[in-house]
Amino acid sequence: MATLHVLFACILALLICSAAAAESYNKKNQVPAVFVFGDSLVDTGNNNYVHTIAKGNFPPYGRDFAGGRATGRFSNAKGVADYIAQVLGVKQLLPPYLDPSLDLQELLTGVCFASAGSGYDPRTPQKMNAIPMMTQLNMFKEYIKRINASVGPERTQEIISQSAYIIFMGSNDLTNTYPNRRLPVHRRILHRSYDQPSSRLPQGKTRTRTRPTPML
Ligand SMILES: *[C@@H]1O[C@H](CO)[C@@H](O)[C@H](O)[C@H]1NC(C)=O
């Protein structure tokens, strides 16, 4: 029994130490803000403000989110961009830059510029009127001007130089702009209806073979 107690105490001590270490690591390496560029895999709702068919603002998107509301994220709940901001210890959700209700504090800790349907090739976003990569970068330039006007050049410089930048796109270029049936990746995708929401599938069926739909 005594050995068990000692063992338990050791495990507890280890847990406390590692939690403290993780916290101090986060504090030491904390980035002031997170900026994400890309396509639907990281869009947290910019396409809600764009005239496009590539939307994530209807059920079952968002059904496991607070309130079960579809937010424009192409996910049942949080999206990859949100998790990146969370893991980096910045905030729980990374808001879309085009949301007009963002306050200064929200802007200073980072935003998402991604747009579903976008890609590196300028032709990729044209098909769905998504926000092209160049425009996402121009939005970032506009963002810099905005925060510079609010908090001044010194703080702006600090945020821009010390933050995390994540770019997550390319799959739409491969599937929509360069459809090459000989490419193994494209052949695999052609045989899947990968953007079918699971709740819309017939009972007892997990995969349907339908006409390929473009990736967003
Ligand atoms: C920020 O604003 C100042 C003027 O207040 C200007 O000189 C500077 O170039 C601006 N910096 C950026 C990055 O826009």
PDBQT file of the ligand as one rigid body, heavy atoms in Angstrom, charges set to zero:
ROOT
HETATM    1  C1  LIG A 301       2.164  53.357 -39.682  1.00  0.00    +0.000 C 
HETATM    2  O1  LIG A 301       1.782  54.697 -39.559  1.00  0.00    +0.000 OA
HETATM    3  C2  LIG A 301       2.875  55.623 -39.583  1.00  0.00    +0.000 C 
HETATM    4  C3  LIG A 301       2.319  56.999 -39.370  1.00  0.00    +0.000 C 
HETATM    5  O2  LIG A 301       1.677  57.096 -38.148  1.00  0.00    +0.000 OA
HETATM    6  C4  LIG A 301       3.628  55.494 -40.872  1.00  0.00    +0.000 C 
HETATM    7  O3  LIG A 301       4.750  56.333 -40.867  1.00  0.00    +0.000 OA
HETATM    8  C5  LIG A 301       4.077  54.061 -41.085  1.00  0.00    +0.000 C 
HETATM    9  O4  LIG A 301       4.660  53.906 -42.354  1.00  0.00    +0.000 OA
HETATM   10  C6  LIG A 301       2.897  53.116 -40.967  1.00  0.00    +0.000 C 
HETATM   11  N1  LIG A 301       3.371  51.748 -41.034  1.00  0.00    +0.000 N 
HETATM   12  C7  LIG A 301       2.796  50.807 -41.776  1.00  0.00    +0.000 C 
HETATM   13  C8  LIG A 301       3.420  49.458 -41.704  1.00  0.00    +0.000 C 
HETATM   14  O5  LIG A 301       1.845  51.033 -42.468  1.00  0.00    +0.000 OA
ENDROOT
TORSDOF 0
